[in-house]
Amino acid sequence: MTGFEVEYPEESLFQLKGLDIPVAKRILHKIENTRSDPHRFFVRLVGRTEYKLRVGDYRVIAGIEEDRRVIVVRSLGHRRNINK
């Protein structure tokens, strides 16, 4: 069984480019590490279909599409700004 692919829609790439390089690298590294079993790392958001991943003070909001075996990174940023 192979791991999940990761998709970065335009909005999430824009948010990633706005972060400091070391922070962005840490987030990308953490996402890569979840590809084999995303449900082990991502936590389902209450009342929503998306999941969140903690990376220090930053959060990644993503959808996990089992049928396509894809993690779709919808949003990312500092935890105080991520739900706005």
Beta strands, then each sheet from edge to edge (+ up, - down):
strand 1: 5-7
strand 2: 43-44
strand 3: 51-55
strand 4: 58-65
strand 5: 70-78
sheet 1: 1+ 5+ 4- 3+ 2-
end
